[in-house]
Amino acid sequence: MTRKWQLLALGLVLGLTTVCASFVAGFYSHHEIASRRLQQLIQEDPYAYYISPKIYKVFSFFRTKDEADHRLRQIMKYGFPGLDDLRLYSDFVLSYDRRNRVAHWVCEHLQVDALQSGQVSRQRASYRPDLTVPSNFRSTLADYHRSGFDRGHLAAAGNHRGLQSHCNETFFLTNIAPQIGRGFNSGAWNKLEIYVRDLTLRFGSVYVCTGPLYKPKQRTGGKLSVEFEMIGLSMVAVPTHFFKVIIVESKLPLGKPYMEGYVLPNTALPDGLNLRSFLCDIREIEHYAGLKFFDGCFEISVNK
């Protein structure tokens, strides 16, 4: 009789164990599906980015690898400068200006490990349109042909050496804008890109937001007007200036991030100019761009 009760108790324990294991497995499976769906929602609707931390707390008993590695959350740590026509790529995020056929802004998060990778080659990448952009709002290679302007990167190819696919995506025309070649794209602008990478190697973590500006000129009588050239049948706008807003995270535990902004005119600039001469008040860049930079950073040291 005793053995019978022992077998019955053992069966009951095994049954309960099986039920609990099934429940835990099912809970984990549903959690993982919910997490994936939330991340998909974030990519489709940027507003979900802001509420996602609260949603994650509801089912944070398990943490999936997808959540930890979600690149969007890393790149946009300090918030979105604007929310118009967001384009999410593997290693950078941009907002596309359908009217002018160039980006409003491009955000990147640079880290030392990716910069030090030597497995990436620009020669294996090629300029190409992003076919996810509707054709009537898309720039083409023909627009740049014999235009007198370089196809200038906003997110620099040299910033994305972690994987060849990351480098390749910087050659989408959504990340390209018409730039003066000699004296700008191959001169001061390239020097600024190198400076950003040097900051990354020194401090380990740098966020950078890059984009075009269309600044007004003062005309006779004191009136202001904005004039800029357009190229190609798609009428791709040629920016009058370009900006970079940089935030450097401190290595010190309680250190504040450091921010500085640069504005360069899209023209041939003399060699040897000091980059510091292009430093610009962040608020002035925000004024002309209509954007708000790194709004999620509450304590910051700003170089104006």
Secondary structure, DSSP 8 states (H G I E B T S, - for coil): -HHHHHHHHHHHHHHHHHHHHHHHHHHHHHHHHHHHHHHHHHHH-THHHHHHHHHHHHTTTS--HHHHT-HHHHHTTT--S--SSEEE-SSEEEEEETTTTEEEEEEEEEEHHHHT-----GGG---B--TTS-GGG---HHHHTTSS-EEEESS-GGG--S-HHHHHHTTBGGGEEEE-IIIIIIIIHHHHHHHHHHHHHHHSEEEEEEEEE---EE-TTS-EE----EETTTTEE--SEEEEEEEE--SSTT---EEEEEEEESS---TT--GGGGEE-HHHHHHHHT----TT--S-EEE-
